[in-house]
Amino acid sequence: MYLNYFATEIFHRSAVCETEACRSSKIMIADVFKWKFDANELWSLLTNQDEVFPHIRARRFIQEHFGLFVQMAIAYVILVFSIKRFMRDREPFQLTTALRLWNFFLSVFSIYGSWTMFPFMVQQIRLYGLYGCGCEALSNLPSQAEYWLFLTILSKAVEFVDTFFLVLRKKPLIFLHWYHHMATFVFFCSNYPTPSSQSRVGVIVNLFVHAFMYPYYFTRSMNIKVPAKISMAVTVLQLTQFMCFIYGCTLMYYSLATNQYTCDTPMFVLHSTFALSSSYFVLFANFFHKAYLQRGGKREHPNQTKKIN
């Protein structure tokens, strides 16, 4: 009975689309098939010389180029499977040095970005609690954190290169890998223009997890033997972040159903976060079961690193 009540309340409240954020989402969807690329504006944002990062301009840039980003995600999937087919009867590339440099670069990026943003989020948690932080405390970050938030959004497209290393080296390509890269990029781009604190928590936590993942990938690319428990811990860390996202969404759904919802997160962001996090959790849990539990902790492809999330 209570579940039916909650479902009815949530559906009723999410059916109303009167906020600017909701209207903006409709505009973004309508722009999916439009082509636009303002290189000058992108360069201006990346090389910002102002004392305060213009995060409003950055949000507008992502919103106005959402169609291009969706097209990039589609092109990424097409290109990945085209290369995979092209490499079918060819010898794999080694790309050892390139892979090491790539993992090292993303390790430094993730660690420094986390060092910039994560302490502020922890500070807000101490002041407002977990729910308060994800509900409305992160609408406006410090200038440097806003800059790194913008860089992290764009880096999701750069991380497509992970998949190209896999297919060019003829390593196994699983659905979880390319689905996660594509969906995360589109998801972050669609949510970034909104004032959602929840979406900012997601980006910061995601980069924090990367600060452990990419050094792990770099270590393996250097042919250094990594204990199986470390490999398992990396996957558990990934699963933990999705559990946290699902738990946060559940709290928001409860407050929504009990007329206590005061968060700055639009409904489409809340629904998409819950749906995507749930799908990731199921896929990662399945991967963990097959990779570590079915085989007693021994991976079927010991040299393959699942560059996901």
C-alpha positions as CSV (number, residue, x, y, z in Angstrom):
1,M,0.0,0.0,0.0
2,Y,2.8,2.4,0.9
3,L,4.7,1.6,-2.2
4,N,1.6,2.4,-4.3
5,Y,1.2,5.7,-2.5
6,F,4.8,6.7,-3.0
7,A,4.7,5.7,-6.7
8,T,1.5,7.8,-7.2
9,E,3.0,10.9,-5.4
10,I,6.2,10.7,-7.3
11,F,4.5,10.3,-10.7
12,H,2.1,13.2,-9.9
13,R,4.9,15.6,-8.9
14,S,7.3,14.6,-11.6
15,A,4.6,15.1,-14.3
16,V,4.7,18.9,-13.8
17,C,7.5,20.6,-15.8
18,E,7.5,24.2,-15.0
19,T,11.1,24.9,-13.9
20,E,13.7,26.5,-16.1
21,A,15.8,23.4,-15.8
22,C,13.0,21.2,-17.1
23,R,12.4,23.5,-20.0
24,S,16.1,23.5,-20.8
25,S,16.1,19.8,-20.9
26,K,13.4,19.8,-23.6
27,I,15.4,22.3,-25.6
28,M,18.5,20.1,-25.3
29,I,16.5,17.1,-26.6
30,A,15.3,19.1,-29.5
31,D,18.9,20.0,-30.4
32,V,20.1,16.4,-30.7
33,F,20.2,16.5,-34.5
34,K,21.6,19.9,-34.8
35,W,25.3,20.6,-35.5
36,K,27.1,23.3,-33.6
37,F,30.7,23.8,-32.4
38,D,32.0,27.0,-31.0
39,A,35.8,26.4,-30.8
40,N,36.5,30.0,-29.7
41,E,34.2,29.7,-26.7
42,L,35.6,26.3,-25.8
43,W,39.2,27.6,-25.9
44,S,38.2,30.7,-23.9
45,L,36.7,28.5,-21.1
46,L,39.6,26.0,-21.1
47,T,42.2,28.9,-20.9
48,N,40.2,31.1,-18.6
49,Q,42.2,34.0,-17.3
50,D,39.5,35.5,-15.0
51,E,39.8,35.3,-11.3
52,V,36.4,33.6,-11.1
53,F,35.6,30.8,-13.5
54,P,32.5,31.7,-15.6
55,H,30.5,28.6,-14.7
56,I,27.3,30.1,-16.2
57,R,29.0,30.4,-19.6
58,A,30.3,26.8,-19.2
59,R,26.9,25.5,-18.4
60,R,25.5,27.3,-21.4
61,F,28.2,25.9,-23.6
62,I,27.4,22.3,-22.6
63,Q,23.7,22.9,-23.1
64,E,24.1,24.5,-26.5
65,H,26.4,21.7,-27.7
66,F,24.4,18.8,-26.3
67,G,23.3,17.7,-29.7
68,L,27.0,17.5,-30.8
69,F,27.9,15.5,-27.7
70,V,25.1,13.0,-28.4
71,Q,26.4,12.7,-32.0
72,M,29.9,12.1,-30.6
73,A,28.6,9.3,-28.4
74,I,26.9,7.6,-31.3
75,A,29.9,8.0,-33.6
76,Y,32.1,6.5,-30.8
77,V,30.0,3.3,-30.7
78,I,30.0,3.0,-34.5
79,L,33.7,3.7,-34.8
80,V,34.5,1.2,-32.0
81,F,32.7,-1.7,-33.7
82,S,34.0,-0.7,-37.1
83,I,37.6,-0.9,-35.9
84,K,36.8,-4.1,-34.1
85,R,35.6,-5.6,-37.4
86,F,38.6,-4.1,-39.3
87,M,41.0,-5.8,-36.8
88,R,39.3,-9.2,-37.0
89,D,41.9,-10.7,-39.4
90,R,44.8,-8.5,-38.5
91,E,47.6,-8.7,-36.0
92,P,47.0,-6.6,-32.8
93,F,48.9,-3.4,-32.2
94,Q,51.0,-3.5,-29.0
95,L,50.8,0.2,-28.1
96,T,52.6,-0.5,-24.8
97,T,54.2,2.9,-24.4
98,A,51.2,4.8,-25.6
99,L,49.0,2.9,-23.1
100,R,51.3,3.6,-20.2
101,L,51.5,7.3,-21.0
102,W,47.7,7.4,-21.4
103,N,47.0,5.8,-18.0
104,F,49.6,8.0,-16.4
105,F,48.0,11.1,-17.8
106,L,44.5,10.2,-16.6
107,S,46.0,9.2,-13.2
108,V,47.4,12.6,-12.7
109,F,44.3,14.3,-14.0
110,S,42.0,12.3,-11.7
111,I,44.1,12.7,-8.6
112,Y,44.6,16.4,-9.0
113,G,40.9,17.0,-9.9
114,S,39.8,15.0,-6.9
115,W,42.2,16.9,-4.6
116,T,40.6,20.1,-5.9
117,M,36.9,19.2,-5.6
118,F,36.6,16.4,-3.0
119,P,37.6,18.3,0.1
120,F,34.9,20.9,-0.5
121,M,32.3,18.2,-0.8
122,V,33.5,16.7,2.5
123,Q,33.3,20.1,4.1
124,Q,29.7,20.5,3.0
125,I,28.8,17.0,4.3
126,R,30.2,18.0,7.7
127,L,28.0,21.2,7.6
128,Y,24.8,19.9,6.2
129,G,25.0,16.1,6.3
130,L,24.9,13.6,3.4
131,Y,21.3,14.5,2.4
132,G,21.8,18.2,2.7
133,C,25.0,18.1,0.6
134,G,23.4,16.2,-2.2
135,C,20.1,18.1,-2.0
136,E,21.2,21.7,-2.3
137,A,24.6,22.5,-0.8
138,L,26.7,22.0,-4.0
139,S,24.7,24.3,-6.4
140,N,27.7,26.7,-6.5
141,L,31.2,25.4,-6.0
142,P,34.3,27.5,-5.5
143,S,35.8,28.8,-8.7
144,Q,38.6,26.3,-9.1
145,A,36.3,23.4,-8.3
146,E,33.8,24.7,-10.9
147,Y,36.6,24.8,-13.5
148,W,37.6,21.2,-12.7
149,L,33.9,20.1,-12.8
150,F,33.8,21.5,-16.3
151,L,37.0,19.7,-17.3
152,T,35.7,16.4,-15.8
153,I,32.5,16.7,-17.9
154,L,34.6,17.1,-21.1
155,S,37.1,14.3,-20.0
156,K,34.3,11.8,-20.4
157,A,34.6,12.2,-24.1
158,V,38.4,12.0,-23.9
159,E,38.1,8.7,-22.1
160,F,36.6,7.1,-25.2
161,V,40.2,6.5,-26.1
162,D,40.3,3.7,-23.5
163,T,38.1,1.6,-25.8
164,F,40.2,2.3,-28.9
165,F,43.2,0.9,-27.0
166,L,41.1,-2.3,-26.3
167,V,40.0,-2.9,-29.9
168,L,43.3,-2.0,-31.5
169,R,45.1,-4.4,-29.2
170,K,42.3,-7.0,-29.9
171,K,41.4,-7.3,-26.2
172,P,37.9,-8.6,-25.3
173,L,35.3,-5.8,-25.5
174,I,32.3,-6.3,-23.2
175,F,29.0,-4.5,-23.3
176,L,29.6,-2.9,-19.9
177,H,32.7,-1.1,-21.2
178,W,31.3,0.8,-24.2
179,Y,27.8,1.2,-22.7
180,H,29.3,2.9,-19.6
181,H,31.5,5.2,-21.6
182,M,28.8,6.3,-23.9
183,A,26.0,6.6,-21.3
184,T,28.1,8.5,-18.7
185,F,29.2,11.1,-21.2
186,V,25.7,11.8,-22.4
187,F,24.4,11.7,-18.8
188,F,26.9,14.2,-17.4
189,C,26.4,16.6,-20.3
190,S,22.6,16.5,-19.9
191,N,22.7,17.2,-16.2
192,Y,25.6,19.7,-16.0
193,P,23.5,22.7,-17.2
194,T,21.1,22.2,-14.3
195,P,21.7,23.6,-10.8
196,S,21.5,20.0,-9.4
197,S,23.7,19.4,-6.4
198,Q,23.1,15.7,-6.8
199,S,24.7,15.7,-10.3
200,R,27.7,17.6,-9.0
201,V,28.1,15.0,-6.2
202,G,28.0,12.3,-8.9
203,V,30.8,14.0,-11.0
204,I,33.0,14.5,-7.9
205,V,32.6,11.0,-6.6
206,N,33.2,9.6,-10.1
207,L,36.5,11.4,-10.4
208,F,37.5,10.4,-6.9
209,V,37.0,6.7,-7.9
210,H,39.1,7.4,-11.0
211,A,41.9,8.6,-8.8
212,F,42.2,5.0,-7.6
213,M,41.3,3.3,-10.8
214,Y,43.7,4.8,-13.3
215,P,46.8,4.4,-11.1
216,Y,45.7,0.8,-10.8
217,Y,45.5,0.6,-14.6
218,F,48.9,2.3,-15.0
219,T,50.5,-0.2,-12.5
220,R,49.1,-3.1,-14.6
221,S,50.2,-1.6,-17.9
222,M,53.8,-1.5,-16.4
223,N,53.6,-5.3,-16.1
224,I,53.7,-5.0,-12.3
225,K,51.9,-7.9,-10.6
226,V,48.9,-6.7,-8.7
227,P,47.4,-8.9,-5.9
228,A,43.9,-10.2,-6.7
229,K,42.5,-8.5,-3.6
230,I,43.5,-5.1,-5.0
231,S,41.7,-5.9,-8.3
232,M,38.6,-7.0,-6.3
233,A,38.8,-3.8,-4.2
234,V,38.8,-1.6,-7.3
235,T,35.6,-3.2,-8.5
236,V,34.0,-3.1,-5.0
237,L,34.8,0.7,-5.0
238,Q,32.9,1.0,-8.2
239,L,30.0,-0.9,-6.9
240,T,30.0,1.2,-3.7
241,Q,29.6,4.5,-5.6
242,F,26.6,3.1,-7.4
243,M,25.0,1.9,-4.2
244,C,25.5,5.4,-2.7
245,F,23.9,7.0,-5.7
246,I,20.9,4.6,-5.5
247,Y,20.6,5.3,-1.8
248,G,20.7,9.0,-2.3
249,C,18.0,8.8,-5.0
250,T,15.9,6.6,-2.7
251,L,16.1,9.3,0.1
252,M,15.0,12.0,-2.4
253,Y,12.1,9.8,-3.7
254,Y,11.0,9.4,-0.1
255,S,11.1,13.1,0.7
256,L,9.2,13.7,-2.6
257,A,6.4,11.3,-1.7
258,T,6.1,12.7,1.8
259,N,5.9,16.4,0.7
260,Q,9.3,17.2,2.1
261,Y,11.2,17.6,-1.2
262,T,13.2,20.9,-1.2
263,C,16.1,19.8,-3.3
264,D,17.5,21.7,-6.3
265,T,17.6,18.5,-8.5
266,P,15.0,18.5,-11.3
267,M,12.9,15.3,-11.7
268,F,14.5,14.2,-15.0
269,V,18.0,14.3,-13.3
270,L,16.7,12.3,-10.3
271,H,15.0,9.7,-12.5
272,S,18.0,9.4,-14.9
273,T,20.4,9.1,-12.0
274,F,18.4,6.3,-10.4
275,A,18.0,4.4,-13.7
276,L,21.6,4.7,-14.8
277,S,23.1,3.9,-11.4
278,S,20.8,0.8,-11.1
279,S,21.9,-0.4,-14.6
280,Y,25.5,0.1,-13.7
281,F,25.2,-1.7,-10.4
282,V,23.6,-4.7,-12.0
283,L,26.3,-4.9,-14.8
284,F,29.2,-4.3,-12.4
285,A,27.8,-6.9,-10.0
286,N,27.5,-9.4,-12.8
287,F,31.1,-8.7,-13.9
288,F,32.3,-9.1,-10.3
289,H,30.5,-12.4,-9.9
290,K,31.9,-13.8,-13.2
291,A,35.4,-12.4,-12.8
292,Y,36.1,-13.2,-9.1
293,L,33.5,-15.5,-7.6
294,Q,32.8,-18.0,-10.4
295,R,36.6,-18.6,-11.0
296,G,37.7,-18.3,-7.4
297,G,39.2,-14.9,-7.9
298,K,41.0,-15.8,-11.1
299,R,40.2,-13.6,-14.1
300,E,39.6,-15.2,-17.5
301,H,41.7,-12.5,-19.2
302,P,44.3,-11.5,-16.6
303,N,45.9,-8.9,-18.8
304,Q,42.7,-7.1,-19.6
305,T,41.8,-4.2,-17.5
306,K,38.1,-3.1,-17.5
307,K,38.4,0.6,-18.0
308,I,34.9,1.5,-16.8
309,N,33.5,4.3,-14.9
